Amino acid sequence: MHTKQIIRTGKQTGEATKALVMLHGRGGSAEDILGLTRYLPVKDFALFAPQATNNTWYPYSFLAAPKENEPWLSGALALVKETVADIVAEGIQPENIYFLGFSQGACLTLEFVARNAVRYGGVAAFTGGLIGDKIYDQNYSGDFDGTPIFIGTSDPDPHVPVERVHASAEILNGMNAQVTKKVYKNMGHTISEDEINMVNSIIFSK
């Protein structure tokens, strides 16, 4: 299971009024994903970047049946939940908590917020979708109350079928999120400058 290793940087929670939880991709690291902050207007945020054990949140594709990715998937979701609880305990409410993830981290980000939907500050998912061999609607509950969510992806992408991105956006919209979805032709498995500009405009400018 995942051990609790979280890199905390940015403003101290006593000074910050907003927090950003950043989830790295498969084979990546907390340090890697924190590198994105140089392109984001988050200098006043407390930053939290959990580290996956062995750099992987769950062993198989996010399109595998969830039980195949256990106990790692449940452990990853629990670690994100604990991170959020720590942030709230330090005085930052969910409506001022933001999430950002790339690839496997984007899938984990979307899965977590869909299972725990409330009004958040915003969610940025760079190439990701809800987790499972199919979408398990029964896992998702709550009301996003207008939370802005950005999902960007390539068509095609070697890991994330664009159909799952569309289906995930539909679920999130149905839970009262304000979803902005952008599909880039042949972008590749990366984060583009346009995506950064989009999240800065839609999410971090609020």
N, C-alpha and C positions, 0 to 999 in steps of 0.2 A: 504494500500500500504506500501511498505518498506520505513522505514525512513533511512536516510543516516547515518549509523554508521559503521565506518571503523577503525579497529585497524591498526595503522602504527607503524612499528618497523624496526629493521635492520638499515642499513645505512640511513642517511638523504638524501633526493633526491638531495641536492646540492653537496653531496660527491659521491653518487652512480652513476654508469653508466648503471646499469641494475635494473629492477624492477620485482617483482613476485607478481601476483594477485592470492590469494588462496581462494577457495570457499568451504565452509564446506557442509556436508551432512545433510539430514533431521534429525532434533533432535539434531544436533551438534551445534558447535559454532565457532566463529572466533578464540577463544583461542585454541580450540581443533585442528583445522587444522594447526595453527601456530606451534603446537608441532612437526609437521613433519619436520620442518626445522632443527632440530638437526641431522637428517639423510641425509641432502642435503648440497652440497657445495655452500651455498648461503650467506656466511657471508658478502660479499661485495655488496649484493643486498639491495635495499629498498623493504620492504615487506608491502603488503596491503591486509588485510583480512576483507572484508565486512561481516557484521552480518545481517542475515535474520531476519525480524520481526517474533517473536514467533518461531524462530529457524527453519523455514521452508520456502523454496523459493517459492513453489507453493503447493496447498493443496492435489492434487490427484497424481496418478502415472504419470510418464513422458510419459506413453503410452496412456494416456487419450487424447481425442480431445483437441487441444490447447485452444479452447474457454472455456472449463470446468475449466481450470486452470487460467483463467483471473479474475481480473486484475493483479493477483500476478505474472504471468509469464512475462508479459510485464514490470511490475515494476522491477522485478529482472534483466531482460536484460538491462533496462535503468540504473539501479544502477551500473552494471558492466561497461556500456558505459561511465557513468560519472566518474567512478574510473579511467578508461583508459585516459579519457580527462584530468583529474587532473594530472596524471603522465606525459603526454605529455606537459602540460602547465608548468610543473616544469623542463622540459628540457630533458626528456628521450624519445627517439623516439620509435615507434612501434617495430622496428626490435630488440630492446633491452628490450621489455616487454614480460614476460613469464607468463603462466597461469598454475594453478594446481587445480584440484578439485577431490573430492571423492563422489561417489554415486550420490545423487541429485545434488551436486555441480559439479560433473564431467559431468552430462547431461547439466547443465547450461553452463559450460565452453565450451563444444563442440558446443552447440547451438549458443552461442555468437560469437565464432570465425568463425563459418561457415556463419553467417549472416554478418560478418564484416571482410572478409578475406583479409589480407594483409600479408606482410612478418613480422612475429613475431619472437621473440627469440626462443620460443618453447612452446609446450602444453603437459601437462601430465594429462590424464584422467584415474583415478582409478575407474573402474566399472561404465561405463556410455555410453550413445548413444544419437543421435539426438532425439529431443523431438517431440512427436505427436503420434496419433493413426496410422499414416502412416508417411512416410518421405515426407515432403513438399518441393520438389526441388526448387520451385519458391522463397522460402525464402532465398536461399543461393546464394551469389554472391561474386565476387572478385577473387583474385589470391593469394594463399599462397606463391608463389615464393620460394618453397622449404622449408618452415617452417617444422621443425621436430615435429611430433605429436606421442605420445605414448598412446595407449589404452590397458589397461590390464583388464581382467575379469575372473570370474570363470564360468565353465560349469559343472553343472547348477549354476545359480545365482537366488535367490528368487525374485529379483526386476528387473533385466536387462537380457532379453533374449539374448542369444549369437547371434541369427540371426540379432538383431538390431545393435549389435556391428559390425558385418561383413558389413551390409548395410551402416552404418555410415562411416566406414573406406573407403568404395568404393566411397562415395560421396566426402570425403575429399581428397582422392587421385586424383579424377577427377578435383579438384580445385588446383592441383599442390602442395599439401602437401606431405611431405615424411613421410608416416604413418608406424609406427611399431605397430603391433597388436599382443598381446600374450594372449592366452586362457589357463587358468590353470584348470586342471581337479579337480573338487570337492574342490576348494580352500576355498569356503565360501565367505561371504560378508565382505571382509577385504582388507587390503593392505599388500602384502607379501614383504619379504626381497628381493626376486628376482626382483619384480617390482621397488623397490627403486634403486637397482643396475642398472636396465635397464635405468631408467630416468636419473640417474647420468651420465651414459655412453653416452646416445643418445642426451640428451638435455642440462644438466647443465655443461657438459665438454666442450661445444663449446666456 
